[in-house]
Amino acid sequence: MTGTEILFDPTTMGDLTLPNRVLMAPLTRNRANSDGTPKEMARTYYAQRASAGLILTEATQISAMGKGYLDTPGIYTDDHVAGWRKITNAVHAAGGRIFCQLWHVGRISHVSLLPDGRDPLSSTDQAAQTQTFTANGFEDCSPPKGMSKADIVKTVTEFTHAAKCAMEAGFDGIEVHAANGYLLDQFLQDGVNDRDDEYGGSVENRMRLLQEVLDAVKTIWPATRTGVRLSPLGQANDISDSDPSATFSAVYRMLDARNLAYLHVVEKFPGSDPSEDETKLMSELRACYSGFFIGNGDYDAASAALAIDKGEVSAVTFGRPFLANPDLPKRILLDADLNAPDQETFYGGDEKGYIDYPFLGTDWT
């Protein structure tokens, strides 16, 4: 007995049964082809991790204008669909479940990554004080264009198309990425959203784009197969809000009313320790959402089991541990040692640090 048995209690998320609460977090790996088509080795990578209660794919751009980093995958062309279908087939053959995380980076991009060298799109025309990864290595993000109403309508349509492509590719559901300072978060948080139209100002206006995206993808996927990811503490990609309690309590309640499959929240960023005020905020926000709640942020097996036992979360996503341990649920169940992740191979590269991490040996079977 390891004290983590609760992680292996099956649970119902939306209309999907998960065999365990050890879920795989979205992990950007920068190993797609330049056109956004997943490489063949991605099929092995995801299938190796099919014992997760649920796999959430790496962030996957909904359009050419949604791209912000070199060699990230897309889900908006026929080739993308065909490439991802190989992956979903492999995951399902191995007994797994997999959702596609739909992503638009907004201003966290560079003109060299976008069609015809266009400016990135955002809620604002103010450049993010951070860098992104291009063919030249890390470069400052390019100044964005504040989105017009026509740009917003087009982007919502692109989310709809990407959701349809995800269904055609055989995914079990989708996650709308509204966290970590990317486009939807740029509209939600007033440290970035400086608009004076119906998409700026009040909380109700700032969450309008997220609502429109959810209304749009609902025409393709039922709410029971749709999740949303948020990061109320900011701390990523030059994002901030003057009153995160007011902003995110409204967002949580709006999402709660939609009866989604889940809400997935970044509660802590690697290398940071939440302050007492931040810990209190996260606790208060949890009370605003009554549905299936997925926690994320430096959890280990023991802390994940404790959070589930206390009713704070329904399940937990693991990032780096899953990156280095394709059989993470089994290792947790058997209290086995974990492989250490090789940080030098996190982003970009070949099979090394991607599909060559060892499984448990025969002594553990």
C-alpha positions as CSV (number, residue, x, y, z in Angstrom):
1,M,0.0,0.0,0.0
2,T,1.5,3.3,-1.0
3,G,-1.2,5.7,0.1
4,T,-2.0,6.6,-3.5
5,E,-4.6,4.1,-4.2
6,I,-7.3,6.8,-4.7
7,L,-5.4,7.7,-7.9
8,F,-6.6,4.4,-9.4
9,D,-10.3,4.7,-8.6
10,P,-12.1,4.9,-11.9
11,T,-14.1,8.1,-12.4
12,T,-16.6,9.7,-14.8
13,M,-15.6,12.9,-16.6
14,G,-18.4,14.2,-18.7
15,D,-19.7,11.1,-20.4
16,L,-16.3,9.4,-20.5
17,T,-15.1,6.8,-17.9
18,L,-11.4,7.3,-16.9
19,P,-9.7,4.2,-15.4
20,N,-7.4,6.3,-13.2
21,R,-6.9,9.9,-12.1
22,V,-3.2,10.1,-13.4
23,L,-3.7,12.3,-16.5
24,M,-1.0,13.5,-18.9
25,A,-0.7,17.3,-19.2
26,P,-0.2,19.1,-22.5
27,L,3.6,19.1,-23.2
28,T,5.0,21.2,-26.0
29,R,7.8,19.3,-27.6
30,N,8.6,21.2,-30.9
31,R,8.9,18.0,-32.9
32,A,6.3,18.4,-35.6
33,N,7.1,18.9,-39.3
34,S,7.4,22.5,-40.5
35,D,3.9,22.4,-41.9
36,G,2.5,21.4,-38.5
37,T,1.9,17.7,-39.4
38,P,2.9,15.4,-36.6
39,K,5.9,13.2,-37.3
40,E,5.7,9.5,-37.3
41,M,7.6,9.3,-34.0
42,A,4.7,11.2,-32.3
43,R,2.5,8.1,-32.8
44,T,5.0,6.1,-30.7
45,Y,5.3,8.9,-28.1
46,Y,1.6,9.1,-27.4
47,A,0.9,5.4,-27.6
48,Q,3.6,4.7,-25.1
49,R,1.6,6.9,-22.6
50,A,-1.8,5.4,-23.2
51,S,-2.1,4.1,-19.7
52,A,-2.8,7.7,-18.5
53,G,-6.4,8.1,-17.4
54,L,-6.5,10.8,-20.2
55,I,-3.9,12.2,-22.6
56,L,-4.1,15.9,-23.4
57,T,-2.1,16.6,-26.5
58,E,0.6,19.2,-26.8
59,A,-0.8,22.6,-27.6
60,T,-2.0,22.4,-31.2
61,Q,-2.6,25.6,-33.3
62,I,-6.0,26.1,-34.8
63,S,-4.7,28.0,-37.8
64,A,-1.6,29.3,-39.5
65,M,-2.1,32.6,-37.6
66,G,-2.3,30.7,-34.3
67,K,1.3,29.6,-34.4
68,G,3.9,31.0,-32.1
69,Y,6.8,28.5,-31.8
70,L,8.9,26.6,-34.3
71,D,7.8,23.1,-35.2
72,T,4.5,22.9,-33.2
73,P,1.6,20.8,-34.6
74,G,-1.6,22.1,-36.2
75,I,-5.1,20.7,-36.5
76,Y,-6.6,22.6,-39.5
77,T,-5.5,20.9,-42.8
78,D,-6.3,17.5,-44.3
79,D,-2.6,16.5,-43.7
80,H,-2.9,17.4,-40.0
81,V,-6.0,15.3,-39.7
82,A,-4.4,12.3,-41.3
83,G,-1.3,12.6,-39.1
84,W,-3.3,12.9,-35.9
85,R,-5.6,10.1,-36.9
86,K,-2.6,7.7,-36.9
87,I,-1.9,8.9,-33.3
88,T,-5.4,8.6,-32.0
89,N,-5.7,5.1,-33.6
90,A,-2.5,4.0,-31.9
91,V,-3.6,5.4,-28.5
92,H,-7.0,3.7,-28.8
93,A,-5.4,0.4,-29.8
94,A,-3.4,0.6,-26.6
95,G,-6.5,1.2,-24.5
96,G,-6.1,5.0,-24.0
97,R,-8.2,8.2,-24.4
98,I,-6.9,11.4,-25.9
99,F,-8.2,15.0,-26.2
100,C,-6.7,17.6,-28.5
101,Q,-5.8,20.9,-26.9
102,L,-6.8,23.7,-29.3
103,W,-4.4,26.7,-29.2
104,H,-4.0,30.2,-30.6
105,V,-1.0,32.0,-29.2
106,G,-2.1,35.5,-30.0
107,R,0.8,37.9,-29.4
108,I,3.3,35.2,-28.2
109,S,4.6,34.9,-31.7
110,H,7.1,36.2,-34.3
111,V,6.5,37.5,-37.8
112,S,8.9,34.8,-39.2
113,L,6.5,32.1,-38.0
114,L,3.3,33.6,-39.5
115,P,2.1,33.5,-43.1
116,D,3.5,36.3,-45.3
117,G,5.3,37.8,-42.3
118,R,2.1,39.1,-40.8
119,D,1.9,40.7,-37.4
120,P,0.6,38.5,-34.6
121,L,-3.0,39.0,-33.5
122,S,-4.1,40.0,-29.9
123,S,-6.5,41.9,-27.8
124,T,-3.9,44.7,-27.8
125,D,-1.2,46.2,-30.0
126,Q,1.3,46.1,-27.1
127,A,4.2,43.6,-27.6
128,A,4.7,40.9,-25.0
129,Q,7.8,41.4,-23.0
130,T,8.9,37.8,-23.5
131,Q,10.5,35.6,-26.2
132,T,9.4,32.9,-28.4
133,F,11.4,30.1,-30.3
134,T,12.1,30.6,-34.0
135,A,14.4,29.2,-36.6
136,N,17.0,31.7,-35.2
137,G,16.6,30.5,-31.6
138,F,14.9,32.6,-28.9
139,E,13.7,36.0,-30.2
140,D,11.6,38.8,-28.8
141,C,7.9,38.5,-29.6
142,S,6.8,40.7,-32.5
143,P,4.4,43.6,-31.8
144,P,0.9,42.4,-32.4
145,K,-2.1,43.9,-34.2
146,G,-5.1,44.6,-32.0
147,M,-7.8,42.4,-33.4
148,S,-10.7,44.0,-35.4
149,K,-14.2,42.6,-35.1
150,A,-13.6,40.9,-38.4
151,D,-10.4,39.3,-37.0
152,I,-12.4,38.0,-34.0
153,V,-15.1,36.5,-36.2
154,K,-12.5,34.8,-38.4
155,T,-10.7,33.4,-35.3
156,V,-13.9,32.0,-33.8
157,T,-14.5,30.3,-37.2
158,E,-11.0,28.9,-37.1
159,F,-11.7,27.4,-33.7
160,T,-14.8,25.8,-35.1
161,H,-12.9,24.3,-38.1
162,A,-10.1,23.0,-35.8
163,A,-12.7,21.4,-33.6
164,K,-14.2,19.7,-36.6
165,C,-10.8,18.5,-37.7
166,A,-10.1,17.1,-34.2
167,M,-13.3,15.1,-34.5
168,E,-12.3,13.8,-38.0
169,A,-8.9,12.9,-36.6
170,G,-10.5,10.5,-34.1
171,F,-10.0,12.4,-30.8
172,D,-12.2,11.7,-27.8
173,G,-12.7,15.4,-27.1
174,I,-11.1,18.8,-27.1
175,E,-9.6,21.2,-24.6
176,V,-9.8,24.9,-25.3
177,H,-6.6,26.6,-24.2
178,A,-7.4,29.8,-22.4
179,A,-4.3,29.8,-20.1
180,N,-0.7,30.8,-19.9
181,G,-0.9,34.2,-21.6
182,Y,-2.1,33.0,-25.0
183,L,-4.8,34.6,-27.1
184,L,-7.9,33.8,-25.0
185,D,-6.1,34.7,-21.8
186,Q,-5.0,38.0,-23.4
187,F,-8.6,38.9,-23.7
188,L,-9.5,37.6,-20.2
189,Q,-6.9,39.5,-18.2
190,D,-6.9,43.3,-18.0
191,G,-3.1,43.6,-17.8
192,V,-3.2,42.9,-21.5
193,N,-6.7,43.6,-22.6
194,D,-6.8,47.4,-23.1
195,R,-9.8,47.5,-25.5
196,D,-12.7,49.9,-25.2
197,D,-15.2,47.9,-27.3
198,E,-17.5,45.0,-26.4
199,Y,-14.5,42.8,-25.8
200,G,-12.8,45.0,-23.3
201,G,-13.4,46.8,-20.0
202,S,-15.8,44.7,-17.8
203,V,-15.2,41.1,-16.9
204,E,-18.3,40.2,-18.9
205,N,-16.8,41.9,-22.0
206,R,-13.4,40.4,-21.5
207,M,-14.7,36.8,-21.3
208,R,-16.9,37.3,-24.3
209,L,-14.4,35.8,-26.8
210,L,-14.0,32.7,-24.7
211,Q,-17.8,32.3,-24.6
212,E,-18.0,32.8,-28.3
213,V,-15.4,30.1,-28.9
214,L,-17.2,27.7,-26.6
215,D,-20.5,28.4,-28.3
216,A,-18.8,27.7,-31.7
217,V,-17.1,24.5,-30.8
218,K,-20.4,23.3,-29.2
219,T,-21.7,22.9,-32.7
220,I,-19.1,20.2,-33.2
221,W,-18.5,18.7,-29.8
222,P,-21.0,18.2,-26.9
223,A,-20.1,20.0,-23.7
224,T,-19.4,16.6,-22.1
225,R,-16.4,16.2,-24.4
226,T,-15.1,19.7,-24.1
227,G,-12.7,21.1,-21.4
228,V,-11.1,24.4,-20.7
229,R,-7.7,25.3,-19.3
230,L,-7.1,28.4,-17.2
231,S,-4.2,29.9,-15.3
232,P,-5.5,32.5,-12.8
233,L,-2.1,33.2,-11.2
234,G,-0.7,34.6,-14.4
235,Q,3.1,34.3,-14.3
236,A,3.5,33.3,-17.9
237,N,4.1,35.3,-21.1
238,D,3.7,38.8,-19.6
239,I,0.1,38.3,-18.5
240,S,-1.5,39.9,-15.4
241,D,-4.8,41.0,-14.0
242,S,-5.6,43.8,-11.6
243,D,-8.2,41.7,-9.7
244,P,-7.8,38.0,-10.5
245,S,-10.4,37.1,-7.8
246,A,-13.2,39.1,-9.5
247,T,-12.1,38.1,-13.0
248,F,-11.7,34.4,-12.5
249,S,-14.6,33.9,-10.1
250,A,-16.8,35.2,-13.0
251,V,-15.0,33.0,-15.5
252,Y,-15.3,29.9,-13.3
253,R,-19.0,30.5,-12.7
254,M,-19.6,31.0,-16.5
255,L,-17.9,27.7,-17.2
256,D,-19.7,25.9,-14.4
257,A,-23.0,26.8,-16.0
258,R,-22.0,25.2,-19.2
259,N,-21.7,21.7,-17.7
260,L,-18.4,21.0,-19.5
261,A,-16.4,17.8,-19.2
262,Y,-13.9,19.6,-17.0
263,L,-12.0,22.7,-15.9
264,H,-8.3,22.2,-16.0
265,V,-6.3,24.8,-13.9
266,V,-2.6,25.6,-13.7
267,E,-2.4,26.2,-10.0
268,K,1.4,26.5,-9.8
269,F,4.2,27.1,-12.3
270,P,7.4,25.1,-12.1
271,G,10.0,26.6,-9.8
272,S,7.5,29.0,-8.1
273,D,5.9,28.7,-4.7
274,P,2.4,30.3,-4.4
275,S,2.1,33.0,-1.7
276,E,-0.4,32.7,1.0
277,D,-2.7,35.1,-0.9
278,E,-2.3,33.0,-4.1
279,T,-3.1,29.8,-2.2
280,K,-6.2,31.5,-0.7
281,L,-7.3,32.7,-4.2
282,M,-7.0,29.3,-5.7
283,S,-9.1,27.8,-2.9
284,E,-11.8,30.5,-3.2
285,L,-11.9,30.0,-7.0
286,R,-12.4,26.2,-6.7
287,A,-15.6,26.9,-4.7
288,C,-16.9,28.6,-7.9
289,Y,-16.8,25.5,-10.0
290,S,-18.8,22.4,-9.1
291,G,-17.9,20.1,-12.0
292,F,-15.0,17.9,-12.8
293,F,-11.9,19.8,-11.7
294,I,-8.4,18.9,-13.0
295,G,-5.4,20.3,-11.0
296,N,-2.0,20.9,-12.5
297,G,1.2,22.2,-11.1
298,D,4.2,20.4,-9.5
299,Y,2.0,17.6,-8.1
300,D,3.6,14.3,-7.1
301,A,1.7,11.1,-6.5
302,A,1.3,11.8,-2.7
303,S,0.1,15.4,-3.1
304,A,-2.2,14.4,-5.9
305,A,-3.8,11.6,-3.9
306,L,-4.2,14.0,-0.9
307,A,-5.9,16.7,-3.0
308,I,-8.3,14.1,-4.5
309,D,-9.0,12.6,-1.1
310,K,-9.8,16.1,0.3
311,G,-12.2,16.8,-2.6
312,E,-10.1,19.7,-3.9
313,V,-9.6,18.1,-7.3
314,S,-11.1,15.3,-9.3
315,A,-7.9,14.3,-11.1
316,V,-4.4,15.7,-11.7
317,T,-2.3,16.2,-14.8
318,F,1.4,15.3,-14.6
319,G,3.8,17.0,-17.0
320,R,7.5,16.3,-16.7
321,P,7.0,13.0,-14.9
322,F,5.0,11.7,-17.9
323,L,7.5,13.1,-20.3
324,A,10.2,10.9,-18.7
325,N,8.0,8.0,-17.6
326,P,5.8,6.6,-20.3
327,D,4.4,4.1,-17.8
328,L,3.9,6.6,-15.0
329,P,0.6,5.1,-13.6
330,K,2.3,1.7,-13.2
331,R,5.3,3.3,-11.5
332,I,3.1,5.1,-9.1
333,L,1.0,2.0,-8.4
334,L,4.1,0.0,-7.6
335,D,5.9,2.8,-5.8
336,A,8.8,2.3,-8.3
337,D,11.5,4.8,-9.0
338,L,10.9,7.4,-11.7
339,N,13.2,8.2,-14.6
340,A,14.7,11.7,-14.4
341,P,13.7,14.0,-17.3
342,D,16.5,15.3,-19.5
343,Q,15.8,19.0,-19.8
344,E,18.1,19.4,-22.8
345,T,15.8,17.3,-24.9
346,F,12.5,18.9,-23.9
347,Y,12.1,21.1,-27.0
348,G,13.0,20.0,-30.5
349,G,15.2,17.2,-31.6
350,D,14.8,13.6,-32.5
351,E,13.8,10.4,-30.7
352,K,16.3,11.0,-27.9
353,G,14.5,12.3,-24.9
354,Y,11.2,11.7,-26.7
355,I,10.5,8.0,-27.2
356,D,13.6,6.3,-25.6
357,Y,12.8,6.6,-21.9
358,P,12.8,3.1,-20.5
359,F,9.7,1.3,-19.1
360,L,9.8,-0.7,-15.9
361,G,11.9,-3.9,-16.3
362,T,10.6,-7.4,-15.9
363,D,11.3,-7.4,-12.2
364,W,8.3,-5.1,-11.8
365,T,5.8,-6.8,-14.1
